[in-house]
Amino acid sequence: MYVPQAFAMPDAEALAALKEIGAGYFVTAHDGHIESTFLPFIVVDNADGLRIWAHFAKANSHWHSALAASDCLLITHLADSYVSPSLYPSKRTDGKVVPTWNYVTIEVRGTLQALSDADEESLLRTLTDHHEQHSTEPWAVSDAPFDFIEAQRKAIVSVELVVSEITGKAKASQNRLPEDAAAVKAQYESGSDAQRAIADWMR
């Protein structure tokens, strides 16, 4: 990913943002074919290193080539929004402005390997608990009959991405004049959900 210095995110900041993103595109190349699958995931960060846990549908043939591939690229996305030149005070000074796009994205590189049965159980519980935590009636894996869950598990293939590199990019008007950036931030703070999310990244 092309990342000008002004838009680069520190690794710790990129990791923190990654933990807030629920899903992304797992992209692999094998035997001359490039494939991608959009999967929900969880970040496992412990003494064993940084790993991303996810699962494919077994009916999706991509998992075969993904596990055989030499590496994997996970592309994730936090938010994005159009920036109109009309927002810039500098437009009224010399008119030398053009449209652009603000966005926050994180890419992760590493190798994929199969997840053990025990780790798959942890993946399913953790992934569910994470997304159910704000529900008024949170559902848990244990709410369903054991035999039913075991049958469902036969239809998935769980994997972990062993992370070798994480790259974050937050393009949030850092390259504009302070007054231009402030005007975009003010507009975003009262805008759409995506715009408000990006406004949080604008200093």
N, C-alpha and C positions, 0 to 999 in steps of 0.2 A: 504494500500500500504506500502510495506517495504521501509523505507527511512533512510539509514545511515546518521548520523549527517553531514558528509562532503557534502552530496548531497541535504540537506534540503533547501527549499526556504522559506524566510520570507513570512508571509501571504500577506503583501502588494505587494511584488514582484510577488507572485503567482496570485493574483487578477489582476494585471496589465497585466500579460501574458495571463490570461484567456480571457480578453477583446479583445485580438488580435486573438484568436482562433475562427473560424467561426462555427464549428460543433463538435459534440461528440456523444458518445454512452450513452443513457439513459438506465440504467439497473435496473430492479425491480424483486423482488421475491414475489409470491403470490400463495397461495394454492398449494405449492410444485413445482411450475413451475418458472423457471428463464427466463426472456425475455429481449431482448435489441432492441433498435431502434436507428439508426443513424439520428440525427436531427440537422439542423442549429439552432442557438440560439443567444440571445443577453443578456448581463449582465445589470441588473438594480440595481444600487447601490445608495440608497437614505436614507432619514431619517427613512423609514419603514424597513430598513434592506437590506440585499443582496438577490437578487432573480435572477433566470435564466428563461427567457421567451422562449418558443418554441411552435411548433405545430405539432401534429400527422396528418397523413391522416386518415380521419374518417373510411376508409375501413380497416385500420390496427387495428386489435382487441386488440393490446397491450395497447391501451389507457385505455381500460376498467379496466384491471388488474393493470395498472400503477397507476391510481387514487385510486384504492382500497388498494394498497400496503402500508405498514407502513413506508417505506422509499425508497429512490431512490439514486442510485450512478451514477453520470455523469463522464465518463472517457473521457478526452480530451488529445490531443497530438499536440505538437508544431513541433518537428523535431527529427530525429534520424539518426544515421549513424554508420557503422562498423568501428572499429579501428584495424588496422593491427599491430602486434608486430614489424614489420619491420620499423615502424615509430620511434620507441623508440631508442634514443642513448644508453640507458642502455642495449639494446640487445647485443651490441658489447662488453659489459663489462663482463657479466656473463651468458647471454642467458636465464636468469630466467624471461621470459615474456610470456604472453599468449594473444590471441585475446580477445576483449571485444566489447561492444556496448555503444556509448554515446547517450543520449536522454534527452528530456525535456517533462515532462508530468504533468498534473494537474488533481486531482480527487476532486469532489465536492459531499458532502452528504447532504441530506435534505429530505423534504417531498414534494410530488407533489399535486397540487390542480388545479382546473379549473380556467381559466382566465376569467375575466368579458368581456362583449362585448366591452366596452370602451377601456380596456387594450389590447384586441385583435387588435383593430384598430391601436393602438399605436405600437403594436408589428409588424404588417405588414408594416407599414410606416417606422419605425425605422430600421428594418431588411433590407428592400429594400434600403433605403437611405444610410445605412452603406456600403453595397456592391456595390452600384452604384456610390459612391462618386468619384472614379477615372476614370469613364467612360467619353469618349469624348462627348457622347450623353446619359447622365443619364436618366434612366427610372424611373418614379414615379407611385405610385399606382393610383394617380389622372389622369394619362394618359389614363387609361382604363375606359370604360363606368361603371357608378355606378352599374347598374343592373348586369353586368357581374361579377364585383368584389363580389357583394353580393351572387351571385350564387356559385362562387368559395369558398367563406367562409363557405358555407354549407357543403363543402367536407372536412373540417378540424376540429380538436379539439385542441384548444389552452390551454396551461398549464403553470404554473409557479412552479419552484423548489424553495421552501423556504429553503435557505442555512443554515445548522447548522455547517458545517465544510468544510474547503478547505485545501487541502494538495498538495504542489508542490514539484516536484523532478527534479533537473537538474544534471544529471550525465555527467560531462564535464571534465573528467580527473583530478579532484581535488585530487584523491588518488594516482596519479603518481608523480614521481620526477619532479621538476620544468622544467628540460630540456626535459623530455619526454612530458609533457603537452604542452610546447612551440612548440615542433616539430609537435604535432597533430594539434595545433591551426594554425600553418603556412600552413600545408597541407589543412586543412579545409577552410581556407580563400581564397584559389584558387580552391576550389572543387565545388561540386554540390550545388544547392540551399539549400538543407537540411544541408549539412556540413557548409555552410556559416552561416546559422541560428544558429547552435550550437556554431560556433566560437565566436559569439557575447556573449555567456554565459561563455566563457573561460576567466578567469582573468589573 
